């Protein structure tokens, strides 16, 4: 297998010819003849190479899924590579022109591969609805095939519209519904968009050729030019899918290290990091710390069980999420929570009172009205403060709130 190239020796050929002899005779004529031999791509060889490459890439993606079954999208993407390899191989590796059945099934396999590609993108974004979108294209192809079998142009138009549409939907899915902003996902969007444009432009050749040989070659059932395009974009796209999976896992592990499992809010480590960044941005302006401690939490666990206690903790985490800016609060441990806000003492006390009242109402209702569920809150406001100073002063205020009968807000 080789490209259609010619080695251009330029002005150096005559000099090289004069300086080289073979058994006393000049070899320049032989060299000149060698440099004009065309080397042509063999479609059969390219077909075998593409089928084998698709199988390897599909197996690699499916193997990656077996290592982490949470990433179900990898199984769909791996299946897509296998399906496109089977479709191309079935239609082009036979000695005789493909029959009606072969054309129906081979093109159906190719269209189904694009459907699997789209389904994988939906699953990667945790979106429902996979069976109908993935199988709709091949259903349309099967229904229309008896009417377009005799026209290669119509077959090309329909197949290109379906595959191009799936590629465009895949790009839209990864761009519009991304769960996280992943760098490799943005590259995948560009590749899928390019694949969509390629298929749609190829479909236009079913209407009218351009008289440009290398462009019109894409309108044939299979050509070396199309094989080269797919051989290049296939591994690149598979690499992006693997990179997306790696980035997703890295993000999840990072989140697991910074999020409290029970309440779903930032844990102590994440809270302290966010508080430090907030205070740095304030450049010495006042900041307030709210320190929360759920009242009589051990009694709730003893009377209603640990499941009820966990539910109360989750309720308080949800109230903080509703009442406070994102990233300004966290769970320090046990029944103790904290928040640091860029507000003065009066506003901090007002926010604390809102949280205290909301928790008192919601928590009591969660236990069926049989037990008062309250929280004591200590507030501290300091200009040019460090996180440790704010927490220490808020802790003194919280101690006074506990000593004063609980279920109150006390400012330092």
Order of alpha helices (4+ residues) and beta strands (2+ residues): alpha-beta-beta-alpha-alpha-alpha-alpha-alpha-alpha-alpha-alpha-alpha-alpha-beta-alpha-alpha-beta-beta-alpha-beta-alpha-beta
